[in-house]
């Protein structure tokens, strides 16, 4: 066995080259721009969340309704209401 085993970087490079041969530059660029994890709450859910919060529901109650964490509801509520005003 005279050949060394491939490194992770070499394997990744080969995968990138194979992907480049199969797909166009435009497709690969579009995938790169997408990036990130999909949002837990879409536009319709954000509108419903806004109504629930204005109706007096707590963030914990809203989290159980949507099946997400309280932290996710908190981030969404901040996006809905905008950043806090500076003094």
C-alpha positions in Angstrom: 0.0 0.0 0.0 2.0 2.9 -1.3 -0.7 5.5 -1.5 -1.6 7.6 1.5 -5.2 7.8 2.5 -7.1 10.9 1.3 -7.5 13.8 3.7 -10.9 15.4 4.4 -9.9 18.5 2.5 -9.0 16.4 -0.6 -12.3 14.6 -0.4 -14.2 17.9 -0.1 -12.3 19.3 -3.1 -13.2 16.3 -5.2 -16.9 16.6 -4.2 -16.8 20.3 -5.2 -15.3 19.5 -8.6 -17.8 16.8 -9.3 -20.7 19.1 -8.4 -19.2 21.8 -10.7 -19.2 19.4 -13.6 -22.8 18.4 -13.1 -24.4 21.7 -12.3 -24.1 25.2 -13.9 -22.4 28.1 -12.2 -25.8 29.9 -11.9 -27.3 26.9 -10.0 -24.4 26.6 -7.6 -24.4 30.4 -7.0 -28.2 30.3 -6.3 -27.6 27.5 -3.7 -24.8 29.6 -2.1 -27.1 32.6 -1.8 -29.9 30.7 -0.2 -27.8 29.6 2.8 -28.9 29.4 6.4 -31.5 27.4 8.2 -35.1 27.8 7.0 -37.3 30.1 9.2 -39.5 28.4 11.8 -42.3 31.0 11.3 -43.3 32.1 7.8 -45.1 35.3 7.0 -48.6 34.0 7.7 -47.4 32.6 11.1 -45.8 36.0 11.9 -49.1 37.8 11.2 -51.0 35.3 13.4 -48.3 35.7 16.1 -48.8 39.5 16.0 -52.5 39.1 16.5 -52.1 36.7 19.4 -49.6 39.0 21.1 -51.8 42.0 20.7 -54.7 40.0 22.1 -52.7 39.5 25.3 -51.3 36.0 24.9 -47.9 35.5 26.5 -44.8 34.5 24.5 -44.9 31.1 26.3 -48.5 30.5 25.2 -47.7 31.5 21.7 -44.7 29.1 21.7 -46.9 26.2 22.6 -49.4 27.1 19.9 -46.8 27.3 17.2 -44.7 24.4 18.5 -41.5 26.4 18.8 -39.3 27.6 21.6 -40.0 30.8 23.7 -36.7 32.2 22.4 -38.0 31.8 18.8 -41.1 33.7 19.7 -39.1 36.4 21.4 -36.9 36.9 18.3 -40.0 37.0 16.1 -41.7 39.5 18.4 -38.7 41.7 18.2 -38.7 41.6 14.4 -42.5 42.4 14.4 -42.2 45.4 16.7 -38.8 46.6 15.5 -35.7 47.4 17.5 -36.2 49.2 20.8 -35.7 53.0 20.7 -32.5 54.3 22.1 -32.7 56.9 24.9 
